[in-house]
């Protein structure tokens, strides 16, 4: 029987999205200190907006790739959890994007006002607005991390039930699920551990993309 590769679109989207997001995450500076120190770091990072736009463009690419994973499990015993997973992923990715949207827009403009204003009062207002709004974005990050854990668990369930991808990929999804849920519950929204847990999820997406692109099946 002739063999052929699966359509490349979904796998390429997932690969491009995970690589884009991962590269931007590695370039992102770790924000430390109070609001003034963080605004100074943002202003000093020349590629701040490019980094965050890369993160934002990575979201729809990764989500499209997960749609491909869900479609691959159509008419398999993993179809039900795969459908649940893609619906939950839409919620998780939406939450995940909130803080990035704040940082690429308001965060950058506040940092610009903080560092370029000649009036001390304007700088003080910039720090005040940042300190009031940024915690909401971080809270969204924490909730998104927990939701990503659920997404990984449901897709791991789909992969193990569907038996279309290697078992290790489903088992790895369970490990990512445990790590993300544990970090979201065990650490506050100001902890950098949230980003490390999210990095595990992106690494799993990258592995999934490689499996999708390498897969061969009968026509």
C-alpha positions in Angstrom: 0.0 0.0 0.0 1.3 3.5 -0.9 2.4 5.7 2.0 2.3 9.4 2.1 2.9 12.2 4.5 0.1 13.9 6.3 -0.7 17.5 5.2 2.1 19.7 6.5 0.0 22.8 7.3 -0.9 22.0 10.9 2.5 20.6 11.8 4.3 23.5 10.3 2.0 26.0 12.2 2.7 24.2 15.5 6.5 24.0 14.7 6.7 27.7 13.7 4.6 28.9 16.6 6.5 26.9 19.3 9.9 28.0 17.9 8.8 31.7 17.5 7.3 31.7 21.0 10.4 29.9 22.5 12.9 32.2 20.8 11.0 35.3 22.0 10.7 33.9 25.5 14.5 33.4 25.7 15.1 37.0 24.6 12.6 38.4 27.1 14.3 40.0 30.1 13.3 38.9 33.6 11.5 41.8 35.2 12.6 42.3 38.8 12.1 44.9 41.5 9.4 47.4 41.9 7.3 49.1 39.2 9.9 51.8 38.5 12.7 49.2 38.1 10.6 47.1 35.8 9.6 50.1 33.6 13.3 51.0 33.4 14.1 47.5 32.2 11.3 47.6 29.6 12.5 51.0 28.3 16.1 49.7 28.1 15.1 46.6 26.1 15.4 47.8 22.5 13.5 44.8 21.0 10.7 44.9 23.6 7.8 45.3 21.1 9.3 42.9 18.6 9.7 40.3 21.4 6.1 40.6 22.4 4.7 40.7 18.9 6.6 37.5 18.3 4.9 36.0 21.3 1.5 37.2 20.1 1.9 35.8 16.6 3.0 32.5 18.2 -0.3 32.1 19.9 -2.5 31.6 16.8 0.1 29.4 15.2 0.3 27.1 18.2 -3.5 27.0 18.5 -3.8 26.1 14.8 -1.4 23.3 15.3 -3.4 22.0 18.2 -6.5 22.1 15.9 -4.5 19.7 13.7 -3.9 17.4 16.6 -7.6 17.4 17.4 -8.5 16.7 13.8 -6.0 13.9 13.6 -7.9 12.1 16.4 -11.3 12.3 14.5 -12.9 8.8 14.3 -10.5 7.4 17.0 -11.2 6.6 20.6 -9.4 9.9 21.4 -11.8 12.1 19.5 -13.9 13.2 22.5 -11.0 14.4 24.7 -9.4 15.9 21.6 -12.5 18.0 21.0 -12.6 19.0 24.6 -8.9 19.9 24.5 -9.2 22.3 21.6 -12.1 24.1 23.2 -10.3 24.5 26.5 -7.1 25.6 24.6 -9.0 28.5 23.1 -9.8 29.7 26.6 -6.3 29.1 27.9 -4.6 30.8 25.0 -6.9 33.8 25.3 -5.9 34.2 29.0 -2.3 33.6 28.1 -2.3 36.5 25.6 -3.8 39.1 28.0 -0.5 40.0 29.8 1.4 40.0 26.6 -1.1 42.4 25.1 -0.7 44.7 28.1 3.1 44.6 27.8 3.3 45.3 24.1 0.9 48.2 24.4 0.4 50.0 27.8 3.5 48.6 29.4 5.8 49.9 26.6 4.1 53.3 26.5 4.2 53.7 30.3 7.9 52.8 30.2 8.5 55.4 27.5 6.7 58.0 29.6 8.6 57.0 32.7 12.1 57.4 31.1 11.6 60.3 28.7 9.3 62.7 30.7 10.9 65.8 32.0 8.2 66.0 34.8 8.6 63.9 37.9 4.8 63.9 38.3 4.4 62.2 34.9 6.9 59.5 35.9 5.1 58.9 39.1 1.8 58.6 37.4 3.4 56.1 34.9 4.6 53.9 37.8 1.2 54.2 39.6 -0.7 53.1 36.5 1.7 50.2 35.8 1.5 49.0 39.4 -2.3 49.0 39.3 -2.7 47.3 36.0 0.2 44.8 35.7 -1.0 42.5 38.6 -4.2 41.8 36.6 -2.1 40.6 33.7 0.0 38.5 36.0 -3.2 37.0 37.5 -4.3 36.0 34.0 -0.8 34.4 33.5 -1.4 32.3 36.6 -4.8 31.2 35.6 -3.6 30.5 32.0 -0.8 28.3 33.4 -3.4 26.2 35.3 -5.6 26.0 32.2 -2.6 24.9 30.1 -2.1 22.1 32.5 -5.7 21.0 31.8 -5.1 21.3 28.1 -2.0 19.1 28.3 -3.9 16.5 30.3 -6.8 16.3 28.0 -4.6 16.0 24.9 -2.5 13.4 26.6 -5.6 11.5 27.3 -6.6 11.8 23.6 -3.2 10.7 22.4 -3.1 7.6 24.6 -6.7 6.6 23.7 -6.4 7.4 20.0 -3.0 5.6 19.6 -2.2 7.6 16.6 0.9 9.2 18.1 3.7 7.6 20.3 2.7 6.8 23.9 5.6 8.8 25.2 4.0 12.0 23.7 0.8 11.3 25.7 2.8 10.5 28.9 4.8 13.6 28.4 1.6 15.6 28.2 0.6 14.2 31.6 3.9 15.3 33.1 3.5 18.8 31.6 -0.1 18.9 33.0 1.1 18.0 36.5 3.9 20.6 36.4 1.7 23.4 35.2 -1.1 22.7 37.6 1.3 22.4 40.5 3.1 25.6 39.8 -0.1 27.6 39.2 -1.6 26.4 42.5 1.7 26.4 44.5 3.2 29.7 43.5 1.8 33.3 43.3 1.3 35.2 40.1 4.5 37.2 40.7 6.6 34.1 40.6 8.8 33.5 37.5 8.1 29.8 37.9 4.9 30.4 35.9 7.0 31.1 32.9 9.1 28.0 33.4 6.0 25.9 33.5 4.7 27.5 30.4 8.0 26.8 28.7 7.5 23.1 29.4 4.1 23.3 27.6 5.8 25.0 24.6 8.5 22.3 24.6 5.8 19.6 24.5 4.1 21.5 21.6 7.4 21.4 19.7 7.8 17.7 20.3 4.2 17.2 19.0 5.0 19.3 15.9 8.0 17.0 15.1 5.8 13.9 15.5 3.2 15.4 13.3 5.6 16.3 10.5 7.4 12.9 10.7 4.2 10.8 10.6 3.5 8.6 7.7 0.3 6.7 7.2 -1.6 4.9 4.5 -3.4 7.0 1.8 
